[in-house]
């Protein structure tokens, strides 16, 4: 059920008017539905219940503490990719034994931070990384658990920038090298081989790539399980696609589970999952206010106060987001929805039918819960948006809008030399 829907021709987030939130907190404004997040998590947990997975929410999709806490309250673990995300997770009250740490470039400082917290395991991308983790564990006189990432060379049939499981991608090791890497790492002090990990990409709408990837890692799991008594986890990553446009068919958790669960049962390993977009993508909208309607000889531009610094997905991935009016209208215009940033690539929708609303009217960019605020920036010295979470008839400010002072926080002006001074 969509938690963003019209009531008496006014768009509402659950039981709260979007227009009232925009009036109170300003625009651009991210609004999230707590009930959407819970419903998505529960649907996936129910579909996968036969293998009782540890569902680790992928923090990079939306790193707000309120979002993280909502999933933790449902029993979720967390998938992190930086020391900063570990800090966020712990600040939100996460159990370190339910945290997995991925990423290709972990620093010594990040590794030591995670070892001190006794996280569940590191997803390891290379042999040098395993050696570094071993050295850090030895220094701290602690044990670290490793799960090498397998790159199964599977085409996930998604955008090339979010494909991660093909041989030309930077992630993981091929099958043969994974076994060799585990053999080498198994001889290192301070670490144990806890499992393997794979993640073939994001926004995948077909079950076939997942089935293909699991088939490819099956023999690796058998060999490593026989070789290492500590080998007990199979982390199958995330990537379950959602609906971004009218007519698009999302990958339902029931269909996904019918494909992957039989594989997982046969392997007899503890299952870890890392969904992000599936849990939060359609649980958020970005509300913006029209500043101008501009016409030239070729097309119409609807200029809003939201820009590529607020939502970079359209500019970066040519991603599609549905656009709706906060006050419902059947009138449409054709053109581009753009922001005020000084880049031709600053657009939210191009050559699209858009709601025909005038200056100062409100628009909602749908499916903005994942990789929206978390990828936003201060480009053009623009302050980042506020974030609100709605739970039933209540709304909570979960991030204040940045101020101009926030833009320069941390900057230091050097002491200027007086003209003519030799010092």
C-alpha positions, 0 to 999 in steps of 0.5 A: 500500500502506498503511504503517499496518497491523495485525500480530498485532492491533497497529497498526504504522507500517511495521515499528515498533509504534505502541504502542511509539512512544507509550510512548517519546515520549508522546502526542499523537504524530504518526508519519510513514511515509518509505516512503509519502512516497517511494512517492507521489512516485515514483508521481506522477513516473512518471505525469507522466514524458512532460512531465518536471515539476518537482514542487515539494512544497508545504511548507505541508502538512507543514513538518518538515525531515525530510519536506522532506528526504525529498522533496528526496532524491527530486529534488523542488523546493519550493513555499513561501508565506512567508519562514519556509518559505523559511528552512525549505527552505534549512535543509533544504538545498534548491536555491533554483533549484527553489523557487517562492514563492506567496502573496497578501501577500508583504512587502518583507522576504520578497521581498528574502530570496527574490531574494537566494537566486535562487529559480526564480520568484515566483507573482504575485497582483496588479500592485502585487505585481509593482511591489514585486518590481521595486523590490526587485530594483532595490534589490538589483541583481538579476533576479526572475522572475514567473509571474502567477497566473491565476484560471480561475473553475473550481469544484473541487467541494471544501470552500469554504475550500480552493477557490481558483480561483473568481472570488470567491476572493482568489487570482490574476487573471482571464484578460484581466487576466492578459495586461494585468498581464504587459504592464505587468510586462514594462515594469518594470525588474529582472523578467522574465515567466517563466510563469503559475501556476494552482491551483484548490483542494485535495482534488479527487477528479475530473479534470474541474476540472483539464481545465476549468482547463487549457482556460481557460489554453491561449490565455493561454499561447499569447499570452504565449509569443509576446509574451515570449521569457522565458515558459517555465513553466506551473505547474499547482499541486496539489490531487490528492485522497486517500482520507480515509474508507472507500469514498472513491475517491482521484484516482489519479495515472495518471488525473490524468496521462491528463487533463492530460498531453495539454494540457501536451504541446500547450503546449510549456512546462516544467511545474511542479507543487505537490502537498502533501496527495497526497504526505503526507496518508496518510503520517501518523497522530496517536496519542492516549490516552483520558483519560475515557469520559463519558456524558450523557443524550444521547450518549457522549464519548471524551475524549482528550489530542489536541485541536483545537490538535493537529488543527484540520481537523475543527473548521475544515473538518468534515473526516473522519478514520478512527479506529482502535484501536492494539490491534485490537478489533471492539467499537464504541461510538457517540459523539464523540471530543473533546479537553480544550480549552474549546470546543464545537468541539473534536472530532476525530470527531462522531456516529461509530462508534468503537473501544470502548477504555477509559481509557488506551487508544490511538487513531490518527487516520488521514490526518493527515500533511497540515495536521496539525502544520503547522496546530497551535497552543498554544491553551489553553497546550497544548504541541505534539506530538512528531513521529516518522518511521519508515523500515522498522524504524527510528524517528527523533524529528524534533521534540521535544515542546514543554515548558512553558518553550517556551510562554513563550519570547520573552515579556517581563514589563514592569518593574512600577511600585511602588504609589504611584510616580509614575515 
